[in-house]
Amino acid sequence: MRKPLSVLSSILFVVAPFLPEVANASDQSKDDDRLRNCGSVLKEILDVPDNIPQDLLDKADCVVVFPSVVKAAFIVGGSYGRGAMSCRKGDEFRGPWGAPSMMALEGGSFGFQIGGEATDFVLLVMNESGARGILASKVKLGGDASVAAGPVGRDTSAETDASMRAEMLTYSRARGLFAGVSLEGSTIRPDNGDNERVYGKKIPARNIVLSGTVTVPPAARQMISTLDAKTPKHKS
């Protein structure tokens, strides 16, 4: 009995130093997959003309994508998702789209809900105040930042006063259906741990997004190229 235990201990002694590296490589792979999923979801949504109105997209300072947010509930529900946010570079958010910051979406809801569902979310950040707030810290939607369900269609003739005043407009896609949705009560924040893995060092989210000096990771190229193609210039 002692001999097998001794052998096992020896194996663990040799393997243990490599376990953190294996775990980190796995996390890096997940981050890359998340960025690629953000790009795929965004392209699919923006390729449909009757989804997000073009004039709203052209006015947005930043775009946040959360692919496959898991919402599971029985009477009391909650949501949890990871995604990425890109902003137009420059102090006034008027330049080309910059490298993305990894983001986290967390929230809760109450009601008679049963079952689980994965939903894609796209958020348009419509002004500088909303963008800088998100990049600085955790923001509660509907509390720290005003939010409204985004109008859908070729133009914004269906806009309401609420959507015109909102700092963020939010959309969802589930089971092939796309619509404006309220995320009021949820929180959104930079995911600093994921950012460190993606960029190889600690960089504040605002520096990643706004400095213009951070290189777009290969996994995020589709997301950024889609934004550059669909809305290359900011229109006030």
C-alpha positions as CSV (number, residue, x, y, z in Angstrom):
1,M,0.0,0.0,0.0
2,R,2.8,2.4,0.9
3,K,4.5,1.9,-2.5
4,P,1.5,3.0,-4.6
5,L,1.0,6.0,-2.3
6,S,4.6,6.9,-2.6
7,V,4.4,6.7,-6.4
8,L,1.3,8.8,-6.5
9,S,2.9,11.4,-4.2
10,S,5.9,11.6,-6.5
11,I,3.7,12.1,-9.6
12,L,1.7,14.9,-7.9
13,F,4.9,16.5,-6.8
14,V,6.1,16.6,-10.5
15,V,2.8,17.6,-12.0
16,A,1.6,20.2,-9.4
17,P,3.8,23.1,-10.7
18,F,2.3,22.8,-14.2
19,L,-1.4,22.8,-13.0
20,P,-1.7,26.7,-12.8
21,E,-0.3,27.0,-16.3
22,V,-2.8,24.4,-17.7
23,A,-5.7,26.3,-15.9
24,N,-4.5,29.6,-17.3
25,A,-4.3,28.2,-20.8
26,S,-7.8,26.9,-20.5
27,D,-9.0,30.3,-19.3
28,Q,-7.2,32.0,-22.2
29,S,-9.0,29.7,-24.6
30,K,-12.3,30.6,-23.1
31,D,-11.5,34.3,-23.4
32,D,-10.6,33.9,-27.1
33,D,-13.8,31.9,-27.7
34,R,-15.8,34.6,-26.0
35,L,-14.3,37.3,-28.3
36,R,-14.9,35.2,-31.4
37,N,-18.5,34.6,-30.3
38,C,-19.0,38.4,-29.8
39,G,-17.8,39.0,-33.3
40,S,-20.1,36.3,-34.7
41,V,-23.2,37.5,-32.8
42,L,-22.6,41.1,-33.8
43,K,-22.1,40.3,-37.4
44,E,-25.2,38.2,-37.6
45,I,-27.3,40.8,-35.9
46,L,-26.0,43.8,-37.9
47,D,-26.4,41.9,-41.2
48,V,-30.2,42.0,-40.7
49,P,-31.5,45.4,-41.9
50,D,-34.6,45.5,-39.7
51,N,-32.8,44.9,-36.4
52,I,-30.8,47.8,-34.9
53,P,-31.6,51.1,-36.7
54,Q,-28.6,52.4,-38.7
55,D,-28.9,56.0,-37.4
56,L,-28.8,54.8,-33.8
57,L,-25.8,52.6,-34.5
58,D,-24.0,55.6,-36.1
59,K,-24.7,57.7,-33.0
60,A,-23.4,55.1,-30.5
61,D,-20.1,55.9,-28.8
62,C,-19.6,52.2,-27.7
63,V,-21.1,48.8,-28.4
64,V,-21.2,46.0,-25.9
65,V,-22.0,42.4,-26.8
66,F,-22.9,39.6,-24.5
67,P,-23.2,36.2,-26.3
68,S,-25.3,33.4,-24.8
69,V,-26.1,35.0,-21.5
70,V,-27.6,32.3,-19.3
71,K,-30.9,33.2,-17.6
72,A,-32.2,30.5,-15.3
73,A,-35.2,30.9,-13.0
74,F,-37.9,29.4,-10.9
75,I,-40.0,32.2,-9.4
76,V,-36.8,34.2,-8.7
77,G,-34.5,34.6,-11.7
78,G,-31.1,35.8,-12.5
79,S,-28.7,36.3,-15.4
80,Y,-25.0,36.1,-15.8
81,G,-22.9,36.8,-18.9
82,R,-19.5,37.6,-20.2
83,G,-18.8,39.7,-23.3
84,A,-16.8,42.6,-24.7
85,M,-17.1,46.3,-25.3
86,S,-15.5,48.4,-28.0
87,C,-15.7,52.2,-28.2
88,R,-14.7,54.7,-30.9
89,K,-11.3,55.9,-30.1
90,G,-10.4,59.5,-29.1
91,D,-11.4,61.8,-26.3
92,E,-14.7,62.6,-28.0
93,F,-15.4,59.1,-29.2
94,R,-15.2,60.1,-32.9
95,G,-12.3,57.9,-34.1
96,P,-12.2,54.3,-35.5
97,W,-13.2,51.4,-33.2
98,G,-10.7,50.4,-30.6
99,A,-9.5,47.3,-28.9
100,P,-12.3,45.7,-26.7
101,S,-12.5,45.5,-22.9
102,M,-13.8,42.2,-21.5
103,M,-17.1,42.9,-19.7
104,A,-19.4,41.2,-17.2
105,L,-23.2,41.4,-17.0
106,E,-25.0,40.3,-13.8
107,G,-28.5,40.8,-12.7
108,G,-31.7,39.5,-11.1
109,S,-35.3,39.4,-11.9
110,F,-38.5,38.4,-10.1
111,G,-41.6,36.8,-11.5
112,F,-43.1,33.5,-12.5
113,Q,-40.3,32.1,-14.6
114,I,-39.5,28.5,-15.2
115,G,-36.7,27.0,-17.1
116,G,-33.4,28.3,-18.6
117,E,-32.6,30.1,-21.8
118,A,-29.5,31.5,-23.4
119,T,-29.9,34.9,-24.9
120,D,-27.6,37.2,-26.9
121,F,-27.5,40.9,-25.8
122,V,-26.3,44.0,-27.6
123,L,-26.0,47.3,-25.8
124,L,-25.5,50.7,-27.5
125,V,-23.8,53.2,-25.3
126,M,-25.2,56.5,-26.6
127,N,-23.1,59.2,-24.9
128,E,-19.8,59.9,-23.2
129,S,-21.2,59.9,-19.7
130,G,-22.5,56.4,-20.1
131,A,-19.2,55.1,-21.7
132,R,-16.9,56.6,-19.1
133,G,-19.2,55.4,-16.3
134,I,-19.0,51.8,-17.5
135,L,-15.3,51.9,-18.0
136,A,-14.6,53.2,-14.6
137,S,-16.5,50.7,-12.4
138,K,-19.6,48.6,-11.9
139,V,-22.7,50.4,-13.1
140,K,-26.3,49.5,-12.3
141,L,-28.6,49.9,-15.3
142,G,-31.5,52.1,-14.5
143,G,-29.8,53.4,-11.4
144,D,-26.3,54.7,-12.1
145,A,-27.0,54.9,-15.9
146,S,-30.3,55.4,-17.7
147,V,-31.3,52.5,-19.9
148,A,-34.2,51.8,-22.3
149,A,-35.3,49.0,-24.6
150,G,-33.9,49.9,-28.1
151,P,-36.3,50.5,-31.0
152,V,-36.1,48.1,-33.9
153,G,-36.4,48.8,-37.6
154,R,-34.9,50.5,-40.6
155,D,-35.1,53.9,-39.0
156,T,-35.9,55.4,-35.6
157,S,-39.4,56.7,-36.3
158,A,-40.6,54.4,-33.4
159,E,-38.3,56.1,-30.9
160,T,-39.8,57.1,-27.6
161,D,-38.8,60.0,-25.4
162,A,-37.3,57.4,-23.0
163,S,-35.0,55.9,-25.7
164,M,-33.9,59.3,-26.9
165,R,-32.8,60.3,-23.4
166,A,-31.3,57.0,-22.4
167,E,-27.5,56.6,-22.0
168,M,-27.8,53.0,-23.1
169,L,-30.2,51.1,-25.5
170,T,-30.5,47.4,-25.0
171,Y,-31.4,44.6,-27.4
172,S,-31.8,40.8,-27.1
173,R,-31.9,37.8,-29.4
174,A,-33.3,34.5,-28.3
175,R,-34.6,31.6,-30.4
176,G,-34.1,33.6,-33.5
177,L,-36.2,36.6,-32.3
178,F,-34.6,40.0,-32.0
179,A,-36.1,42.9,-30.0
180,G,-35.5,45.7,-27.6
181,V,-35.4,44.6,-24.0
182,S,-35.1,46.2,-20.7
183,L,-32.1,45.3,-18.6
184,E,-33.0,47.6,-15.8
185,G,-31.6,46.4,-12.5
186,S,-28.7,44.5,-14.0
187,T,-25.1,45.5,-13.5
188,I,-22.3,45.8,-16.0
189,R,-18.6,46.1,-15.2
190,P,-15.2,45.7,-16.8
191,D,-13.8,42.1,-16.2
192,N,-10.3,43.0,-15.1
193,G,-9.2,39.4,-14.7
194,D,-10.2,38.5,-18.2
195,N,-8.5,41.7,-19.5
196,E,-5.3,40.7,-17.9
197,R,-5.3,37.3,-19.5
198,V,-6.3,38.7,-22.9
199,Y,-3.6,41.5,-23.0
200,G,-0.9,39.8,-20.9
201,K,-0.8,42.5,-18.3
202,K,-2.9,44.7,-16.1
203,I,-4.4,47.5,-18.1
204,P,-7.4,49.7,-16.9
205,A,-10.4,49.1,-19.1
206,R,-10.5,52.8,-20.1
207,N,-6.9,52.6,-21.4
208,I,-7.7,49.5,-23.4
209,V,-10.7,51.1,-25.1
210,L,-9.8,54.7,-25.4
211,S,-6.0,55.1,-25.6
212,G,-5.7,53.9,-29.2
213,T,-2.4,52.3,-28.4
214,V,-3.6,48.8,-27.5
215,T,-3.6,46.2,-30.3
216,V,-6.8,44.4,-31.1
217,P,-6.4,40.7,-30.2
218,P,-6.7,38.3,-33.1
219,A,-9.8,36.7,-31.6
220,A,-11.5,40.1,-31.6
221,R,-10.8,41.1,-35.2
222,Q,-14.2,40.1,-36.5
223,M,-16.0,42.1,-33.9
224,I,-13.9,45.3,-34.7
225,S,-13.9,44.8,-38.4
226,T,-17.7,44.4,-38.3
227,L,-18.1,47.7,-36.5
228,D,-15.7,49.4,-38.9
229,A,-17.7,48.1,-41.8
230,K,-21.2,48.8,-40.5
231,T,-20.6,52.2,-38.8
232,P,-17.2,53.6,-39.8
233,K,-18.0,57.2,-38.7
234,H,-19.8,58.7,-35.7
235,K,-22.8,60.8,-36.7
236,S,-24.1,63.2,-34.1
